[in-house]
Amino acid sequence: MTTTSELAGFASVLTAEFGPSVVSTDPRTIRRVSADWARLSPILMEKIPPGRFLADVAVRPTSPEQIPALLALAYEYDVPVTPRGAGTGNYGQATPFSGGVLLDLRGLDKVVDVGDGYVRTQPGARLTVVDREVRAAGADLWMFPSTKGSSLGGFIGGGSAGTGTIEHGTTADGWVEELVIAPCDGRGSVFAVSGSDALAYIHAYGVTGIITELTVRTAEAREWVSFYASFDSYDAAVEVHRALPELPVLPRLASADEPPLVANLPAPVDLDPSRISLRIILEASTVASVSRLVTAAGGTVVAVLEGYGQTDRLSTMSYNHPIFFLQQSGYPCFHLEVGGMPLWDDPDAVRSVYPNSRIHLELGVNGPIGMLVADYESEERVLAGFAELESLGIGIHSPHQWNVDRHVAQILETVPRTDPKGLLNPGKLNA
């Protein structure tokens, strides 16, 4: 289906099936839901600026049963379907390259059940709400994204790691207990997957099927506090950063920034923009130990803030958020997601790859990860540095492309069964 009149007819079919409160062809709504936060990448903004690719109709289901019903109609009429959560993704995953239906899952936002060691939700449930209900039950989510307003389904379907990664790895490392999936195969049904079978639907951008319900694991709640320290040198901050995995209770997050990133961080305490900032979500019993580590490295403990809400504030300054704040100040920069021991052992070599580079440092389950931030010149200049970084032992994930890039073999094996016409989020999977 390609003509305007045919798509208008399909919108009428959807409206008759689900009602005008679920289906919209309003141009302002279409434009708003057809873009995500790909604006964080100057390269993506050159290729897919807001408004270049638009859906023809937006559908915001109010019950999970409407998803398989919608996909059955899309299959019958050969209409593409692009799923969207809260729209906080940064890679253009929710951009409808082929038009068709933009499936807005925010209306499915219920926390279905909080049990012993798990929480079950609909895909549009916001992490802020899920975490609040889990904490009220005396538990912790294994992890949540630095943008905690994200939906849980969007985080599982498009994210990778976040606050909690130090102990629990990525979204694919055992966190997901079960997913209920609606395929686009014409049958209008759903099925459940768990264990290794779920990997084809995690970080898959919806190309293998749409998540209609998900269950993730929880752990016993801990008393988390927000810890702020500063240092005169990157090496001194690294001395503390690399000692954190030896703590008896692992931190939930450990972020460090170099100037000029520090100057724009919206911290609840005064941060010296001329010094390295280290911010950690610590279990309360480890604060004294980390304070001693900071002092021994020649650093200063800036503040220790109690209260779980303070840890959310600290989390908003992690991962790619410092880059966003720097861009908001008018600085034209790009970033790469990086990982590897040279971030600790040879940062000068890492910085030398791009002009005026700075490192935003995080701690992962296997060592240092983070963001390399540098002046933006062109896509060609960005790509030219990849081989040099890899030669240093730095692993790269580029936030400047929209292709599915994890569990690709399993996804390619799954798609012929769950989306035989290739209608789900077309353009996001390289065969």
Secondary structure, 3 states (H helix, E strand, C coil): CCCHHHHHHHHHHHHHHHCCCCEECCHHHHHHHCCCCHHHCHHHHHHCCCCCCCCCEEECCCCCCHHHHHHHHHHHHCCCEEEECCCCCCCCCCCCCCCCEEEEHHHCCCEEEEECCEEEECCCCEHHHHHHHHHHCCEEECCECCCCCCEHHHHHHHCCCCECHHHHCCCCCCCEEEEEEECCCCCCCCEEECHHHHHHHCCCCCCCCEEEEEEEEEEECCCEEEEEEEECCHHHHHHHHCCHHHCCCCCCEEEEECCCHHHHCCCCCCCCCCCEEEEEEEEHHHHHHHHHHHHHCCCEEEEEECCHHHHHHHHCCCCCHHHHHHHHCCCCEEEEEEECCHHHHCHHHHHCCCCCCEEEEEEECCEEEEEEEEECCCHHHHHHCHHHHHHCCCEEECCCCCCCCCCHHHHHHHHHHHCCCCCECCCCCCC
